[in-house]
Amino acid sequence: MRADGNHMKSHRFVASGSNRSIFQFVERCYSWRCWIRERSQVVRCAFLAHPDLFLPLFRCSRKLSVVMDHLLTMNELSIFTTGDGCRMAYRFDGPADRPVLVLSNSIGTTLNMWDIQVQDLSKHFRILRYDTRGHGGSDAPAGAYSIARLGRDVIELLDALNIGRVHFCGLSLGGMVGQWLGIHTPDRIDRLILCNTSSFLGPTEQWDGRIASVLEAEDMSETAEMFLGYWFPLRMLEPESPVVGTFRAMLLATDRQGLAGCYAAVRDMDMRRTVALIRSPTMVIAGQFDTVTLPSHSELIAATVSGSRSVILPAVHLSNIECPAAFMSAVLEFLLS
């Protein structure tokens, strides 16, 4: 189902002039991120029609290679606008007559972090993925966000699509959003999967430092290295596997305002007591070697949410990437039981 009036309009690109005119057009854009957000459909059509004109640009910049990936998938994304004016990107996969399963991404990633799960999940569910506020194709308004605001983004998206009740699976920040939804909108959540997440990540002072650092840094390279070290085992980092390269690209393309806003949401979050209010059937997935959202954090959630089940996978932080088969087995067994 589609929300009327909030989608990207299609554009037709007609090639004219020389290659130089296209390069000059790109160079006039003050920021590649603003450029891709403001003109994404026009440029996508240009790229698909004449990719040879753009390839030299993509080769010269790591960030512009992310633009290419974004252009290739843009035709699969739709846009809706939240009540506070934030444009959010989302997409559907799978048959329209199946139960809806919402997948929510980790901080520093896009909805593409779920790509390898979609094929199997869409055999059973209508998959709804979205880019969290501040990430991917969604807007990144300046200032602090809150878990409540990120949760309302999901509810407003469901309302816009006329979807009542869904299953929800979120990892890391996505799992924090899932907890908020389970606490505050139990009528909208059927089964809930909370992966590599926490109800509280203190001390709060550390987040103020990270917010300042990411906003003051020249680029996202140091931040990307930090995240990759937290997310993947050494065997995937040295030498760097292709999947790590994909996540590096996501991190480098993340808007620093969006990352800082989500840092603030994590900083101000404390649901250690209120998760006891979750009544949806819940499964908690932990990474045995996770140094961000420790296994003990998952154990606390599982112990607090009545009747929940717990699974520990031999993974660091991105358990769906490091242990895809075991992750999928656990998810399907829970959702289909």
Contacts in CASP RR format, 6 or more apart in sequence:
PFRMAT RR
TARGET T0000
AUTHOR 0000-0000-0000
METHOD contacts of the structure
MODEL  1
MRADGNHMKSHRFVASGSNRSIFQFVERCYSWRCWIRERSQVVRCAFLAH
PDLFLPLFRCSRKLSVVMDHLLTMNELSIFTTGDGCRMAYRFDGPADRPV
LVLSNSIGTTLNMWDIQVQDLSKHFRILRYDTRGHGGSDAPAGAYSIARL
GRDVIELLDALNIGRVHFCGLSLGGMVGQWLGIHTPDRIDRLILCNTSSF
LGPTEQWDGRIASVLEAEDMSETAEMFLGYWFPLRMLEPESPVVGTFRAM
LLATDRQGLAGCYAAVRDMDMRRTVALIRSPTMVIAGQFDTVTLPSHSEL
IAATVSGSRSVILPAVHLSNIECPAAFMSAVLEFLLS
1 96 0 8 1.000
1 161 0 8 1.000
1 162 0 8 1.000
1 163 0 8 1.000
2 78 0 8 1.000
2 161 0 8 1.000
3 78 0 8 1.000
3 80 0 8 1.000
3 160 0 8 1.000
3 161 0 8 1.000
3 162 0 8 1.000
6 78 0 8 1.000
6 79 0 8 1.000
6 80 0 8 1.000
6 81 0 8 1.000
6 160 0 8 1.000
7 78 0 8 1.000
7 79 0 8 1.000
7 80 0 8 1.000
8 40 0 8 1.000
8 41 0 8 1.000
8 74 0 8 1.000
8 77 0 8 1.000
8 78 0 8 1.000
8 79 0 8 1.000
9 41 0 8 1.000
10 41 0 8 1.000
10 45 0 8 1.000
11 41 0 8 1.000
11 42 0 8 1.000
11 45 0 8 1.000
12 45 0 8 1.000
13 42 0 8 1.000
13 45 0 8 1.000
13 46 0 8 1.000
13 49 0 8 1.000
15 46 0 8 1.000
15 49 0 8 1.000
15 50 0 8 1.000
19 53 0 8 1.000
22 46 0 8 1.000
22 50 0 8 1.000
22 53 0 8 1.000
22 54 0 8 1.000
23 56 0 8 1.000
23 57 0 8 1.000
26 35 0 8 1.000
26 57 0 8 1.000
29 35 0 8 1.000
29 39 0 8 1.000
32 61 0 8 1.000
32 63 0 8 1.000
32 64 0 8 1.000
32 67 0 8 1.000
33 253 0 8 1.000
33 255 0 8 1.000
35 43 0 8 1.000
36 43 0 8 1.000
36 67 0 8 1.000
36 70 0 8 1.000
36 71 0 8 1.000
37 137 0 8 1.000
37 139 0 8 1.000
40 70 0 8 1.000
40 71 0 8 1.000
40 74 0 8 1.000
41 74 0 8 1.000
43 71 0 8 1.000
44 71 0 8 1.000
44 72 0 8 1.000
44 74 0 8 1.000
44 75 0 8 1.000
46 53 0 8 1.000
46 54 0 8 1.000
47 54 0 8 1.000
47 68 0 8 1.000
47 71 0 8 1.000
47 72 0 8 1.000
48 71 0 8 1.000
48 72 0 8 1.000
54 68 0 8 1.000
57 64 0 8 1.000
58 64 0 8 1.000
58 65 0 8 1.000
58 67 0 8 1.000
58 68 0 8 1.000
59 65 0 8 1.000
62 249 0 8 1.000
62 252 0 8 1.000
63 252 0 8 1.000
63 253 0 8 1.000
65 249 0 8 1.000
66 249 0 8 1.000
66 250 0 8 1.000
66 252 0 8 1.000
66 253 0 8 1.000
67 253 0 8 1.000
69 249 0 8 1.000
70 136 0 8 1.000
70 137 0 8 1.000
70 253 0 8 1.000
73 112 0 8 1.000
76 91 0 8 1.000
77 89 0 8 1.000
77 90 0 8 1.000
77 91 0 8 1.000
77 137 0 8 1.000
78 89 0 8 1.000
78 90 0 8 1.000
78 91 0 8 1.000
79 87 0 8 1.000
79 88 0 8 1.000
79 89 0 8 1.000
79 90 0 8 1.000
80 87 0 8 1.000
80 88 0 8 1.000
80 90 0 8 1.000
80 156 0 8 1.000
80 157 0 8 1.000
80 160 0 8 1.000
80 161 0 8 1.000
81 87 0 8 1.000
81 88 0 8 1.000
82 88 0 8 1.000
82 133 0 8 1.000
82 152 0 8 1.000
82 153 0 8 1.000
82 156 0 8 1.000
82 157 0 8 1.000
83 156 0 8 1.000
84 141 0 8 1.000
84 149 0 8 1.000
85 139 0 8 1.000
86 133 0 8 1.000
86 138 0 8 1.000
86 139 0 8 1.000
86 141 0 8 1.000
86 153 0 8 1.000
87 138 0 8 1.000
87 139 0 8 1.000
88 130 0 8 1.000
88 131 0 8 1.000
88 133 0 8 1.000
88 138 0 8 1.000
88 139 0 8 1.000
88 153 0 8 1.000
88 157 0 8 1.000
89 111 0 8 1.000
89 130 0 8 1.000
89 131 0 8 1.000
89 136 0 8 1.000
89 137 0 8 1.000
89 138 0 8 1.000
90 111 0 8 1.000
90 128 0 8 1.000
90 129 0 8 1.000
90 130 0 8 1.000
90 131 0 8 1.000
90 157 0 8 1.000
91 111 0 8 1.000
91 128 0 8 1.000
91 129 0 8 1.000
91 130 0 8 1.000
92 126 0 8 1.000
92 127 0 8 1.000
92 128 0 8 1.000
93 118 0 8 1.000
93 122 0 8 1.000
93 126 0 8 1.000
93 127 0 8 1.000
93 129 0 8 1.000
94 122 0 8 1.000
94 125 0 8 1.000
94 126 0 8 1.000
94 127 0 8 1.000
95 122 0 8 1.000
95 126 0 8 1.000
96 126 0 8 1.000
97 126 0 8 1.000
98 122 0 8 1.000
98 124 0 8 1.000
98 125 0 8 1.000
98 126 0 8 1.000
99 124 0 8 1.000
99 125 0 8 1.000
99 126 0 8 1.000
99 166 0 8 1.000
99 167 0 8 1.000
99 190 0 8 1.000
100 125 0 8 1.000
100 126 0 8 1.000
100 127 0 8 1.000
100 128 0 8 1.000
100 163 0 8 1.000
100 166 0 8 1.000
100 167 0 8 1.000
101 121 0 8 1.000
101 125 0 8 1.000
101 126 0 8 1.000
101 127 0 8 1.000
101 128 0 8 1.000
101 166 0 8 1.000
101 167 0 8 1.000
101 168 0 8 1.000
101 169 0 8 1.000
101 335 0 8 1.000
102 128 0 8 1.000
102 129 0 8 1.000
102 130 0 8 1.000
102 154 0 8 1.000
102 158 0 8 1.000
102 166 0 8 1.000
102 167 0 8 1.000
102 168 0 8 1.000
102 169 0 8 1.000
103 111 0 8 1.000
103 114 0 8 1.000
103 117 0 8 1.000
103 121 0 8 1.000
103 127 0 8 1.000
103 128 0 8 1.000
103 129 0 8 1.000
103 169 0 8 1.000
103 170 0 8 1.000
104 130 0 8 1.000
104 132 0 8 1.000
104 154 0 8 1.000
104 168 0 8 1.000
104 169 0 8 1.000
104 170 0 8 1.000
104 171 0 8 1.000
104 173 0 8 1.000
104 174 0 8 1.000
104 175 0 8 1.000
104 177 0 8 1.000
104 178 0 8 1.000
105 111 0 8 1.000
105 113 0 8 1.000
105 114 0 8 1.000
105 129 0 8 1.000
105 131 0 8 1.000
105 132 0 8 1.000
105 135 0 8 1.000
105 170 0 8 1.000
105 171 0 8 1.000
105 173 0 8 1.000
105 174 0 8 1.000
106 113 0 8 1.000
106 171 0 8 1.000
106 172 0 8 1.000
106 173 0 8 1.000
106 174 0 8 1.000
106 196 0 8 1.000
106 317 0 8 1.000
106 318 0 8 1.000
107 132 0 8 1.000
107 135 0 8 1.000
107 172 0 8 1.000
107 173 0 8 1.000
107 259 0 8 1.000
107 262 0 8 1.000
107 263 0 8 1.000
107 266 0 8 1.000
108 135 0 8 1.000
108 227 0 8 1.000
108 250 0 8 1.000
108 251 0 8 1.000
108 254 0 8 1.000
108 259 0 8 1.000
108 262 0 8 1.000
109 135 0 8 1.000
109 247 0 8 1.000
109 250 0 8 1.000
109 251 0 8 1.000
110 131 0 8 1.000
110 135 0 8 1.000
110 136 0 8 1.000
110 137 0 8 1.000
110 250 0 8 1.000
111 129 0 8 1.000
111 130 0 8 1.000
111 131 0 8 1.000
111 136 0 8 1.000
112 246 0 8 1.000
112 250 0 8 1.000
113 171 0 8 1.000
113 247 0 8 1.000
113 250 0 8 1.000
113 318 0 8 1.000
113 320 0 8 1.000
113 321 0 8 1.000
114 127 0 8 1.000
114 129 0 8 1.000
114 320 0 8 1.000
116 320 0 8 1.000
116 321 0 8 1.000
116 324 0 8 1.000
117 320 0 8 1.000
117 324 0 8 1.000
117 327 0 8 1.000
117 328 0 8 1.000
117 331 0 8 1.000
118 127 0 8 1.000
118 129 0 8 1.000
120 328 0 8 1.000
120 332 0 8 1.000
121 127 0 8 1.000
121 328 0 8 1.000
121 331 0 8 1.000
121 332 0 8 1.000
124 332 0 8 1.000
124 335 0 8 1.000
124 336 0 8 1.000
125 167 0 8 1.000
125 335 0 8 1.000
128 157 0 8 1.000
128 161 0 8 1.000
128 163 0 8 1.000
128 166 0 8 1.000
130 138 0 8 1.000
130 153 0 8 1.000
130 154 0 8 1.000
130 157 0 8 1.000
131 137 0 8 1.000
131 138 0 8 1.000
132 138 0 8 1.000
132 150 0 8 1.000
132 153 0 8 1.000
132 173 0 8 1.000
132 174 0 8 1.000
132 177 0 8 1.000
132 262 0 8 1.000
133 139 0 8 1.000
133 140 0 8 1.000
133 141 0 8 1.000
133 145 0 8 1.000
133 149 0 8 1.000
133 150 0 8 1.000
133 153 0 8 1.000
133 258 0 8 1.000
133 262 0 8 1.000
134 140 0 8 1.000
134 141 0 8 1.000
134 145 0 8 1.000
134 254 0 8 1.000
134 255 0 8 1.000
134 257 0 8 1.000
134 258 0 8 1.000
134 259 0 8 1.000
134 261 0 8 1.000
134 262 0 8 1.000
135 254 0 8 1.000
135 255 0 8 1.000
135 258 0 8 1.000
135 262 0 8 1.000
136 250 0 8 1.000
136 253 0 8 1.000
136 254 0 8 1.000
136 255 0 8 1.000
140 255 0 8 1.000
140 257 0 8 1.000
140 258 0 8 1.000
141 257 0 8 1.000
141 258 0 8 1.000
142 257 0 8 1.000
143 257 0 8 1.000
143 260 0 8 1.000
143 261 0 8 1.000
143 264 0 8 1.000
144 260 0 8 1.000
144 261 0 8 1.000
144 264 0 8 1.000
144 265 0 8 1.000
144 268 0 8 1.000
145 258 0 8 1.000
145 261 0 8 1.000
145 262 0 8 1.000
145 264 0 8 1.000
145 265 0 8 1.000
146 264 0 8 1.000
146 265 0 8 1.000
146 268 0 8 1.000
146 269 0 8 1.000
147 176 0 8 1.000
147 177 0 8 1.000
147 179 0 8 1.000
147 180 0 8 1.000
147 265 0 8 1.000
147 266 0 8 1.000
147 268 0 8 1.000
147 269 0 8 1.000
147 271 0 8 1.000
148 180 0 8 1.000
148 184 0 8 1.000
149 265 0 8 1.000
150 173 0 8 1.000
150 174 0 8 1.000
150 176 0 8 1.000
150 177 0 8 1.000
150 180 0 8 1.000
150 262 0 8 1.000
150 265 0 8 1.000
151 177 0 8 1.000
151 178 0 8 1.000
151 180 0 8 1.000
151 181 0 8 1.000
151 184 0 8 1.000
154 168 0 8 1.000
154 177 0 8 1.000
154 181 0 8 1.000
155 181 0 8 1.000
155 185 0 8 1.000
155 188 0 8 1.000
158 164 0 8 1.000
158 166 0 8 1.000
158 188 0 8 1.000
164 188 0 8 1.000
165 187 0 8 1.000
165 188 0 8 1.000
165 189 0 8 1.000
165 190 0 8 1.000
166 188 0 8 1.000
166 189 0 8 1.000
166 190 0 8 1.000
167 189 0 8 1.000
167 190 0 8 1.000
167 191 0 8 1.000
167 192 0 8 1.000
167 193 0 8 1.000
167 335 0 8 1.000
168 178 0 8 1.000
168 181 0 8 1.000
168 182 0 8 1.000
168 189 0 8 1.000
168 191 0 8 1.000
168 192 0 8 1.000
168 193 0 8 1.000
169 192 0 8 1.000
169 193 0 8 1.000
169 195 0 8 1.000
169 331 0 8 1.000
170 177 0 8 1.000
170 178 0 8 1.000
170 193 0 8 1.000
170 194 0 8 1.000
170 195 0 8 1.000
170 197 0 8 1.000
171 195 0 8 1.000
171 196 0 8 1.000
171 197 0 8 1.000
171 318 0 8 1.000
171 319 0 8 1.000
171 320 0 8 1.000
172 195 0 8 1.000
172 196 0 8 1.000
172 197 0 8 1.000
172 292 0 8 1.000
172 293 0 8 1.000
172 317 0 8 1.000
173 197 0 8 1.000
173 262 0 8 1.000
173 265 0 8 1.000
173 266 0 8 1.000
174 197 0 8 1.000
175 194 0 8 1.000
175 195 0 8 1.000
175 197 0 8 1.000
176 197 0 8 1.000
176 198 0 8 1.000
176 199 0 8 1.000
176 265 0 8 1.000
176 266 0 8 1.000
176 269 0 8 1.000
176 271 0 8 1.000
178 189 0 8 1.000
178 192 0 8 1.000
178 194 0 8 1.000
179 194 0 8 1.000
179 197 0 8 1.000
179 199 0 8 1.000
179 271 0 8 1.000
179 275 0 8 1.000
179 278 0 8 1.000
179 301 0 8 1.000
180 271 0 8 1.000
181 188 0 8 1.000
181 189 0 8 1.000
181 192 0 8 1.000
182 189 0 8 1.000
182 192 0 8 1.000
182 277 0 8 1.000
182 278 0 8 1.000
182 279 0 8 1.000
182 280 0 8 1.000
183 271 0 8 1.000
183 274 0 8 1.000
183 275 0 8 1.000
183 277 0 8 1.000
183 278 0 8 1.000
186 277 0 8 1.000
186 278 0 8 1.000
186 279 0 8 1.000
186 280 0 8 1.000
189 280 0 8 1.000
190 280 0 8 1.000
190 281 0 8 1.000
191 280 0 8 1.000
191 281 0 8 1.000
191 282 0 8 1.000
191 283 0 8 1.000
191 334 0 8 1.000
191 335 0 8 1.000
192 278 0 8 1.000
192 280 0 8 1.000
192 281 0 8 1.000
192 282 0 8 1.000
192 283 0 8 1.000
193 282 0 8 1.000
193 283 0 8 1.000
193 285 0 8 1.000
193 331 0 8 1.000
193 334 0 8 1.000
193 335 0 8 1.000
194 282 0 8 1.000
194 283 0 8 1.000
194 284 0 8 1.000
194 285 0 8 1.000
194 298 0 8 1.000
194 301 0 8 1.000
195 284 0 8 1.000
195 285 0 8 1.000
195 319 0 8 1.000
195 320 0 8 1.000
195 327 0 8 1.000
196 285 0 8 1.000
196 286 0 8 1.000
196 287 0 8 1.000
196 290 0 8 1.000
196 292 0 8 1.000
196 293 0 8 1.000
196 298 0 8 1.000
196 315 0 8 1.000
196 317 0 8 1.000
196 318 0 8 1.000
196 319 0 8 1.000
197 293 0 8 1.000
197 297 0 8 1.000
197 298 0 8 1.000
197 301 0 8 1.000
198 293 0 8 1.000
198 294 0 8 1.000
198 297 0 8 1.000
198 298 0 8 1.000
198 301 0 8 1.000
199 269 0 8 1.000
199 270 0 8 1.000
199 271 0 8 1.000
199 272 0 8 1.000
199 275 0 8 1.000
199 297 0 8 1.000
199 300 0 8 1.000
199 301 0 8 1.000
199 304 0 8 1.000
200 269 0 8 1.000
200 270 0 8 1.000
200 271 0 8 1.000
200 272 0 8 1.000
200 297 0 8 1.000
201 266 0 8 1.000
201 269 0 8 1.000
201 292 0 8 1.000
201 293 0 8 1.000
201 297 0 8 1.000
202 267 0 8 1.000
204 267 0 8 1.000
204 268 0 8 1.000
207 263 0 8 1.000
207 264 0 8 1.000
207 266 0 8 1.000
207 267 0 8 1.000
208 267 0 8 1.000
210 263 0 8 1.000
211 260 0 8 1.000
211 261 0 8 1.000
211 263 0 8 1.000
211 264 0 8 1.000
211 267 0 8 1.000
213 223 0 8 1.000
214 220 0 8 1.000
214 223 0 8 1.000
214 256 0 8 1.000
214 259 0 8 1.000
214 260 0 8 1.000
214 263 0 8 1.000
215 256 0 8 1.000
215 257 0 8 1.000
215 260 0 8 1.000
217 223 0 8 1.000
217 256 0 8 1.000
219 252 0 8 1.000
220 251 0 8 1.000
220 252 0 8 1.000
220 253 0 8 1.000
220 254 0 8 1.000
220 256 0 8 1.000
220 259 0 8 1.000
221 252 0 8 1.000
223 251 0 8 1.000
223 259 0 8 1.000
224 248 0 8 1.000
224 251 0 8 1.000
224 252 0 8 1.000
227 247 0 8 1.000
227 251 0 8 1.000
228 237 0 8 1.000
228 244 0 8 1.000
228 247 0 8 1.000
228 248 0 8 1.000
228 251 0 8 1.000
229 237 0 8 1.000
230 291 0 8 1.000
230 292 0 8 1.000
230 316 0 8 1.000
230 317 0 8 1.000
231 247 0 8 1.000
231 292 0 8 1.000
231 316 0 8 1.000
231 317 0 8 1.000
231 318 0 8 1.000
232 244 0 8 1.000
232 247 0 8 1.000
232 316 0 8 1.000
232 317 0 8 1.000
232 318 0 8 1.000
232 321 0 8 1.000
232 322 0 8 1.000
233 289 0 8 1.000
233 316 0 8 1.000
233 322 0 8 1.000
236 243 0 8 1.000
236 244 0 8 1.000
236 322 0 8 1.000
237 244 0 8 1.000
240 248 0 8 1.000
243 321 0 8 1.000
247 318 0 8 1.000
247 321 0 8 1.000
272 300 0 8 1.000
272 304 0 8 1.000
273 304 0 8 1.000
275 301 0 8 1.000
275 304 0 8 1.000
275 305 0 8 1.000
276 304 0 8 1.000
276 305 0 8 1.000
276 306 0 8 1.000
278 305 0 8 1.000
278 306 0 8 1.000
278 308 0 8 1.000
279 306 0 8 1.000
281 307 0 8 1.000
281 308 0 8 1.000
281 334 0 8 1.000
282 305 0 8 1.000
282 307 0 8 1.000
282 308 0 8 1.000
282 309 0 8 1.000
283 308 0 8 1.000
283 309 0 8 1.000
283 310 0 8 1.000
283 311 0 8 1.000
283 330 0 8 1.000
283 331 0 8 1.000
283 334 0 8 1.000
284 298 0 8 1.000
284 301 0 8 1.000
284 302 0 8 1.000
284 305 0 8 1.000
284 308 0 8 1.000
284 309 0 8 1.000
284 310 0 8 1.000
284 311 0 8 1.000
285 298 0 8 1.000
285 310 0 8 1.000
285 311 0 8 1.000
285 312 0 8 1.000
285 313 0 8 1.000
285 319 0 8 1.000
285 327 0 8 1.000
285 330 0 8 1.000
285 331 0 8 1.000
286 293 0 8 1.000
286 295 0 8 1.000
286 297 0 8 1.000
286 298 0 8 1.000
286 299 0 8 1.000
286 310 0 8 1.000
286 311 0 8 1.000
286 312 0 8 1.000
286 313 0 8 1.000
286 319 0 8 1.000
287 295 0 8 1.000
287 298 0 8 1.000
287 312 0 8 1.000
287 313 0 8 1.000
287 314 0 8 1.000
287 315 0 8 1.000
287 316 0 8 1.000
287 317 0 8 1.000
287 319 0 8 1.000
288 295 0 8 1.000
288 312 0 8 1.000
288 313 0 8 1.000
288 314 0 8 1.000
288 315 0 8 1.000
289 314 0 8 1.000
289 315 0 8 1.000
289 316 0 8 1.000
290 315 0 8 1.000
290 316 0 8 1.000
290 317 0 8 1.000
290 319 0 8 1.000
291 316 0 8 1.000
291 317 0 8 1.000
292 317 0 8 1.000
293 317 0 8 1.000
295 312 0 8 1.000
298 310 0 8 1.000
298 312 0 8 1.000
299 310 0 8 1.000
301 308 0 8 1.000
302 308 0 8 1.000
302 309 0 8 1.000
302 310 0 8 1.000
309 334 0 8 1.000
311 330 0 8 1.000
313 319 0 8 1.000
313 322 0 8 1.000
313 323 0 8 1.000
313 326 0 8 1.000
313 327 0 8 1.000
313 330 0 8 1.000
314 323 0 8 1.000
315 322 0 8 1.000
315 323 0 8 1.000
316 322 0 8 1.000
319 327 0 8 1.000
320 327 0 8 1.000
END
